[in-house]
């Protein structure tokens, strides 16, 4: 079909529509290319996994609207998950990897089907995401390595200090209880002296497993140093913390551990302290440490609570 203009010059309407569509596609392609460049630039500004996925979602939704974005990756310390929004009946899912390294899965949901051009842009955006995502995971692993005890897999002293600072601040802000346990294995030096350090290391590893089995998912266990362990108990007052400590003590005492076919009776002394109204992390740690020394000085294999005459206990303990 042709249209005659006032100048009597014919116009091919189909050709005009095709030309307009071509211009639209070029403009859209240029806009998407610019959007990918912005995405690339922003992703390289952070190594925080949550912040990186926030940026990815924010830039992606400018081109491809979605109702939910979910990212998951399994790792040795448990599964990392990120979820934004709520889902719909239609979804697209991608398994992410780079140079043979699995980097988890990404899923988008919404009420309408995804168009082919939208799927193409999603895949291009994932191509931009994948390298920064791998860098973020390498950074996360380095952080975790620096904060983890290599023998037990628990947090180390540095991790304990940072965790205590965070939980003490939150407990004061929201007026919630917080307690701390310090657990010391009784006569542990005898194990190293009689059976060797390999036996001692195995016992420490087994103790860490038993501690983790006895605490809640919101609690955190740490290797405080040597044969000492610390357990941070959020939202837990003194009485409940004492019950946890007694449960831990019995779990060690009543179930001997085995090494090289030999059953070994392990006991522990445990100090308990609850956060006071004006306590800082150092004061909470000192109170718990004093209670631990009281438990050891009063015969070992027992639990003592900070404030129960523990202030009078001499810290010079005979090991």
C-alpha positions in Angstrom: 0.0 0.0 0.0 1.2 3.4 -0.9 0.1 6.8 0.3 0.2 9.9 -1.9 1.4 13.1 -0.2 0.6 16.7 -1.0 3.7 16.7 -3.2 2.4 13.7 -5.1 5.5 11.7 -3.9 4.4 8.1 -3.0 5.3 6.6 0.4 5.6 2.9 0.9 3.9 2.4 4.3 5.3 -1.1 4.9 8.8 0.1 4.2 8.3 3.1 6.5 7.1 0.8 9.3 10.1 -1.5 8.8 12.4 1.4 8.9 10.8 2.7 12.1 11.1 -0.8 13.7 14.7 -0.9 12.7 15.4 2.4 14.3 13.5 1.3 17.5 15.6 -1.9 17.7 18.8 0.0 17.2 17.8 2.5 19.9 16.8 -0.3 22.2 20.0 -2.2 21.6 22.1 0.9 22.2 20.1 1.6 25.4 20.6 -1.9 26.6 24.2 -1.8 25.8 24.5 1.3 27.9 22.6 -0.3 30.7 25.0 -3.3 30.6 28.0 -0.9 30.8 26.4 0.8 33.8 25.8 -2.6 35.4 29.4 -3.7 34.8 30.7 -0.5 36.3 28.5 -0.7 39.4 29.2 -4.4 40.0 32.9 -3.8 40.2 32.4 -1.2 42.9 31.7 -3.8 45.7 32.7 -7.3 46.9 29.7 -7.7 49.2 27.5 -10.4 47.9 24.2 -8.9 49.0 25.1 -5.4 47.7 26.2 -7.0 44.4 22.9 -8.8 44.0 21.0 -5.6 44.9 22.8 -3.8 42.1 22.1 -6.6 39.6 18.4 -6.6 40.5 18.1 -2.8 40.3 19.7 -2.6 36.9 18.0 -5.6 35.5 14.5 -4.5 36.4 15.0 -1.3 34.3 14.9 -3.5 31.2 13.2 -6.7 32.3 10.5 -6.3 34.9 10.2 -9.2 37.4 8.3 -10.1 40.5 11.1 -12.0 42.3 14.8 -12.7 42.1 16.3 -15.6 44.0 20.0 -16.6 44.2 21.3 -19.6 46.1 24.7 -21.3 46.5 25.6 -24.3 48.6 28.9 -24.1 50.5 30.7 -26.0 53.3 29.3 -23.6 56.0 25.7 -24.0 54.8 23.6 -22.4 52.0 23.8 -18.8 51.0 20.5 -17.4 49.9 19.3 -14.1 48.5 15.6 -13.4 47.8 14.0 -10.2 46.5 10.2 -9.9 46.0 7.6 -12.7 45.7 7.2 -15.1 42.8 4.7 -15.7 40.0 3.7 -18.6 37.8 6.4 -18.0 35.1 10.1 -18.2 35.8 13.5 -18.7 34.2 16.4 -20.3 36.0 20.1 -20.4 35.3 22.9 -22.4 36.8 26.0 -20.2 37.1 29.6 -21.3 36.6 32.9 -19.8 35.5 35.8 -21.9 34.3 34.4 -25.0 35.9 33.6 -23.4 39.2 30.0 -23.7 40.3 28.6 -20.3 41.5 25.1 -21.2 42.4 21.7 -20.7 40.7 19.7 -17.6 39.8 15.9 -17.6 39.3 13.5 -14.9 38.1 9.7 -15.1 38.5 6.8 -13.0 37.3 3.2 -13.3 36.2 3.8 -12.9 32.5 5.9 -15.1 30.3 9.4 -13.8 29.5 9.8 -12.7 25.9 12.7 -13.9 23.8 14.4 -10.5 23.8 14.0 -10.3 27.5 15.6 -13.7 28.0 18.5 -12.6 25.8 19.0 -9.5 27.9 18.9 -11.5 31.1 21.6 -13.8 29.7 23.7 -10.8 28.7 23.3 -9.3 32.2 24.3 -12.6 33.8 27.4 -12.6 31.6 28.3 -9.3 33.1 27.5 -10.5 36.6 29.5 -13.7 36.6 33.1 -12.5 37.0 32.3 -9.9 39.8 30.2 -12.7 41.5 33.2 -15.0 41.4 35.5 -12.3 42.8 33.0 -11.7 45.6 33.0 -15.4 46.5 36.8 -15.5 46.5 36.8 -12.4 48.8 34.1 -14.0 51.1 36.2 -17.2 51.3 39.3 -15.2 52.3 37.3 -13.4 55.0 35.9 -16.6 56.3 39.4 -18.2 56.3 40.8 -15.3 58.4 37.9 -15.7 60.8 37.8 -19.5 61.1 39.8 -21.9 63.2 41.5 -24.3 60.8 41.2 -27.3 63.1 37.6 -27.2 64.3 35.9 -25.0 61.6 34.5 -22.8 64.3 35.0 -19.0 64.4 38.4 -18.0 65.9 39.1 -15.3 68.6 38.9 -12.5 66.0 35.5 -13.7 64.9 34.4 -13.9 68.5 35.4 -10.3 69.2 33.5 -9.0 66.2 30.5 -11.2 66.9 30.4 -10.1 70.6 30.6 -6.4 69.6 27.7 -6.8 67.2 25.5 -8.7 69.6 26.2 -6.5 72.6 25.3 -3.4 70.6 22.0 -5.0 69.4 21.1 -6.3 72.9 21.5 -2.8 74.4 19.6 -1.1 71.5 16.6 -3.5 71.6 16.8 -4.3 75.3 17.2 -8.0 74.7 19.1 -10.5 76.9 22.5 -11.9 75.8 24.7 -14.5 77.5 28.1 -15.9 77.0 29.6 -19.3 77.9 33.3 -20.1 78.2 34.1 -23.9 78.2 37.5 -25.2 79.1 38.4 -28.9 78.8 39.6 -30.4 82.1 43.2 -31.8 82.3 43.5 -31.5 78.5 47.3 -31.2 78.7 47.4 -34.9 79.9 45.9 -36.0 76.6 48.7 -34.2 74.6 51.4 -35.5 77.0 50.3 -39.2 77.0 48.7 -39.7 73.5 50.3 -36.9 71.5 49.1 -33.8 69.8 47.3 -35.7 67.0 45.0 -37.2 69.7 44.5 -33.7 71.2 43.6 -32.3 67.9 41.1 -35.0 67.2 39.5 -34.5 70.7 39.2 -30.7 70.0 37.5 -31.4 66.7 35.1 -33.9 68.3 34.3 -31.4 71.1 33.5 -28.7 68.5 31.1 -31.1 66.8 29.4 -31.9 70.1 29.1 -28.2 71.0 27.5 -27.4 67.7 25.1 -30.2 68.1 23.9 -28.9 71.5 23.2 -25.2 70.5 20.6 -23.5 68.4 21.1 -22.3 64.9 21.1 -18.7 66.1 23.8 -19.4 68.7 27.5 -19.3 67.7 30.4 -21.4 68.9 34.0 -20.3 68.7 37.4 -21.8 69.5 38.6 -19.2 72.0 42.1 -20.5 72.2 43.9 -23.8 73.1 41.3 -26.0 74.7 38.8 -23.2 75.4 35.6 -22.7 73.6 33.1 -19.7 73.7 29.4 -19.8 72.9 27.4 -16.7 72.2 23.7 -17.0 73.1 21.6 -14.2 71.7 18.1 -13.6 73.2 19.1 -15.7 76.2 19.0 -14.8 79.9 21.2 -16.1 82.7 18.9 -19.0 83.7 18.4 -20.3 80.2 22.2 -19.9 79.5 22.9 -22.0 82.7 20.7 -24.8 81.3 22.6 -24.7 78.0 25.9 -24.9 79.9 24.7 -27.9 82.0 23.5 -29.7 78.8 26.9 -29.2 77.3 28.7 -30.4 80.4 26.6 -33.6 80.5 26.9 -34.2 76.7 30.7 -34.3 77.2 30.8 -36.2 80.5 28.2 -38.9 79.7 29.4 -39.8 76.2 33.1 -40.7 76.1 35.0 -39.9 72.8 37.0 -42.5 71.0 40.5 -42.1 69.6 42.4 -45.0 68.0 39.9 -47.4 69.4 40.2 -46.1 72.9 37.3 -44.5 74.8 38.3 -41.3 76.5 36.2 -39.6 79.2 36.2 -35.8 78.6 34.9 -33.3 81.1 34.7 -29.5 81.0 34.4 -26.6 83.3 32.0 -23.8 82.1 31.6 -20.2 83.1 28.3 -18.4 82.4 27.6 -14.7 82.3 24.6 -12.6 81.2 25.1 -9.1 79.7 24.5 -6.3 82.3 22.7 -3.1 81.5 26.0 -1.1 81.1 28.4 -3.9 80.1 30.6 -3.7 77.0 32.0 -6.8 75.2 35.2 -6.8 77.3 33.2 -6.6 80.6 31.0 -9.5 79.5 34.0 -11.6 78.5 35.8 -10.8 81.8 32.8 -11.8 83.8 32.5 -15.1 82.0 36.2 -15.7 82.3 36.0 -15.1 86.1 33.1 -17.6 86.3 35.1 -20.2 84.4 38.1 -19.9 86.8 35.6 -20.3 89.6 34.4 -23.6 88.0 37.9 -24.9 87.7 39.0 -23.8 91.2 36.0 -25.4 92.8 36.7 -28.9 91.4 36.2 -28.8 87.6 33.5 -30.6 85.7 30.9 -28.0 86.8 29.2 -24.8 85.7 29.5 -21.5 87.6 27.5 -18.4 87.0 29.1 -14.9 87.1 28.2 -13.2 90.3 27.7 -16.3 92.4 30.7 -15.5 94.6 32.9 -15.8 91.6 34.3 -12.3 92.2 36.2 -13.6 95.2 37.9 -16.5 93.2 41.6 -16.2 92.7 42.4 -16.4 89.0 45.6 -18.4 89.7 44.4 -21.8 88.8 46.4 -25.0 89.2 46.3 -26.8 85.8 
